[in-house]
Amino acid sequence: MIDAFEEQPERLWRYFSDQVLGGWSQGQATFVKTDARWSAHLSGWVRTQNNGGFIKLRREMNDSEYQ
């Protein structure tokens, strides 16, 4: 999927970390414009103890977006 992040991406995309899975990662997602293009920027700390560690963005999609 390609998303230009142009129309209120903070309403569509959600930040997640492994807090629930016993890990200890933390961070944030911001949407930044550089040279007239929007991008998602993930920053934070990821610890790999306990076989885990992640930070990510996730977006819910409806059926029309799969085509």
Secondary structure, 3 states (H helix, E strand, C coil): CCCCCCCCHHHHEEEEECCCCCCCCEEEEEEEEECCEEEEEEEEECCCHHHCCCEEEEECCCHHHHC
